[in-house]
Amino acid sequence: MAFVDPSTPNLADFTLFVYEQGVPEADLPDDSPYLQWSLTTAEAKALNAPPPIPSIIYVLAVYNLGMHTLLKIAQDQSNQTFFSDIRKGFKLLSFISGPVVTSADQGTSNTLLAPDFLKGLTMADLDLLKTPWGQSYLAYAQSFGPNVVGVS
């Protein structure tokens, strides 16, 4: 993947990023408005990196947030089911109130330690946990510290 301008988010590079993540061009033409809408939404929501952080880190955070958004909003082309299948697979249209801490049945039992930061996640943050792209964005946002609104 060779970005046109890795120093700032842009539609050409975001489109390339989306295709590199496995979205088939047949399912999302490069003139689809969903690409611009997802990128614009991600740029508006993503935390801006302070100057000492390399710009590519911010750009990738925006693209990961945009990818998560794209998977939620893009509509399938005629006779295609890519986006509906991926929404079903990641349960993107289902409400999940939090991460699983304990599970058990008659033969097995598992308990995971829930870090304190999970207790303060917003509904938007919980939604981001559903995809690897949302998780990547949350990891970036969380690097700003424990007191950032929406990721604390």
C-alpha positions as CSV (number, residue, x, y, z in Angstrom):
1,M,0.0,0.0,0.0
2,A,1.5,3.3,-1.0
3,F,-0.3,6.4,0.3
4,V,-0.5,9.5,-1.8
5,D,-0.1,11.8,1.2
6,P,0.5,9.9,4.5
7,S,0.7,13.2,6.4
8,T,-3.0,14.0,6.3
9,P,-6.2,12.0,5.9
10,N,-7.5,12.2,2.3
11,L,-10.1,10.4,0.3
12,A,-7.6,8.7,-2.2
13,D,-5.6,7.1,0.6
14,F,-8.7,6.2,2.6
15,T,-10.1,4.4,-0.4
16,L,-6.9,2.5,-0.9
17,F,-6.9,1.6,2.9
18,V,-10.4,0.3,2.6
19,Y,-9.6,-1.9,-0.4
20,E,-6.5,-3.2,1.4
21,Q,-8.6,-4.2,4.3
22,G,-10.5,-6.6,2.1
23,V,-13.5,-4.6,0.9
24,P,-13.9,-5.7,-2.8
25,E,-14.0,-2.8,-5.2
26,A,-17.0,-4.5,-6.9
27,D,-18.9,-4.1,-3.6
28,L,-17.8,-0.5,-3.1
29,P,-16.9,1.5,-6.2
30,D,-14.3,4.2,-5.6
31,D,-16.9,6.9,-6.4
32,S,-19.3,5.7,-3.6
33,P,-20.4,8.5,-1.3
34,Y,-20.1,6.1,1.6
35,L,-16.3,6.5,1.4
36,Q,-16.4,10.3,1.8
37,W,-19.1,10.1,4.5
38,S,-17.1,7.6,6.5
39,L,-13.9,9.6,6.2
40,T,-15.6,12.9,7.1
41,T,-17.2,11.4,10.1
42,A,-13.9,9.8,11.3
43,E,-12.0,13.1,10.9
44,A,-14.7,14.9,12.9
45,K,-14.6,12.3,15.7
46,A,-10.9,11.4,15.9
47,L,-8.7,12.9,18.6
48,N,-6.0,15.1,17.0
49,A,-2.5,14.0,17.8
50,P,-0.2,16.5,19.6
51,P,2.7,17.7,17.4
52,P,5.4,15.3,18.7
53,I,3.4,12.3,17.5
54,P,4.1,11.4,13.8
55,S,1.2,12.4,11.6
56,I,0.9,8.8,10.1
57,I,-0.3,7.6,13.5
58,Y,-3.2,10.1,13.5
59,V,-3.9,9.3,9.8
60,L,-4.1,5.6,10.5
61,A,-6.4,6.2,13.5
62,V,-8.7,8.2,11.3
63,Y,-8.7,5.5,8.6
64,N,-9.4,2.8,11.2
65,L,-12.3,4.8,12.7
66,G,-13.5,5.5,9.1
67,M,-13.4,1.8,8.2
68,H,-15.5,0.9,11.3
69,T,-18.0,3.6,10.3
70,L,-18.0,2.5,6.7
71,L,-18.9,-1.1,7.7
72,K,-21.9,0.2,9.6
73,I,-23.3,2.6,6.9
74,A,-22.4,1.3,3.5
75,Q,-25.2,-0.3,1.5
76,D,-24.7,-3.4,-0.7
77,Q,-24.6,-3.1,-4.5
78,S,-27.2,-5.0,-6.4
79,N,-26.8,-8.7,-6.0
80,Q,-24.0,-8.2,-3.4
81,T,-24.2,-9.0,0.3
82,F,-20.7,-8.0,1.5
83,F,-21.8,-5.2,3.9
84,S,-24.8,-7.0,5.3
85,D,-22.7,-10.1,5.8
86,I,-20.0,-8.3,7.6
87,R,-22.5,-6.4,9.8
88,K,-24.1,-9.7,10.7
89,G,-20.6,-11.3,11.4
90,F,-19.5,-8.5,13.7
91,K,-23.0,-8.0,15.1
92,L,-22.8,-4.3,14.2
93,L,-26.5,-3.8,14.4
94,S,-26.8,-5.5,17.8
95,F,-26.7,-3.9,21.2
96,I,-24.0,-5.1,23.5
97,S,-23.9,-3.6,27.0
98,G,-20.4,-4.5,27.8
99,P,-17.6,-7.1,27.6
100,V,-18.1,-10.6,29.0
101,V,-16.4,-11.0,32.3
102,T,-17.6,-14.5,33.4
103,S,-19.1,-17.4,31.4
104,A,-19.9,-20.9,32.5
105,D,-21.7,-24.0,31.6
106,Q,-22.0,-27.4,33.2
107,G,-18.5,-28.5,32.1
108,T,-16.4,-25.3,31.9
109,S,-16.0,-21.9,33.4
110,N,-14.0,-18.8,32.3
111,T,-13.4,-15.6,34.1
112,L,-11.5,-12.6,32.6
113,L,-10.2,-9.7,34.6
114,A,-12.0,-6.6,33.3
115,P,-9.6,-3.6,33.3
116,D,-11.0,-0.5,35.0
117,F,-11.1,1.4,31.7
118,L,-13.8,-1.0,30.4
119,K,-16.2,0.2,33.1
120,G,-16.1,3.8,31.8
121,L,-16.7,3.0,28.1
122,T,-19.5,5.0,26.4
123,M,-22.0,3.3,24.0
124,A,-19.9,4.5,21.1
125,D,-16.8,3.0,22.6
126,L,-18.6,-0.3,23.2
127,D,-19.6,-0.3,19.5
128,L,-16.0,0.3,18.5
129,L,-15.0,-2.9,20.4
130,K,-16.9,-5.0,17.8
131,T,-14.4,-4.7,15.0
132,P,-10.6,-4.8,14.7
133,W,-10.7,-1.3,13.1
134,G,-12.7,0.2,16.0
135,Q,-10.4,-1.5,18.5
136,S,-7.4,0.0,16.7
137,Y,-8.9,3.5,17.0
138,L,-9.7,3.0,20.7
139,A,-6.1,1.9,21.3
140,Y,-4.9,5.2,19.7
141,A,-7.5,7.3,21.6
142,Q,-6.6,5.6,24.9
143,S,-3.0,6.5,24.5
144,F,-4.0,10.1,25.3
145,G,-4.5,9.0,28.9
146,P,-7.2,7.8,31.3
147,N,-9.1,11.1,31.5
148,V,-10.1,11.7,27.9
149,V,-13.8,12.1,27.5
150,G,-15.3,9.0,25.8
151,V,-12.3,6.8,26.3
152,S,-11.9,7.0,30.1
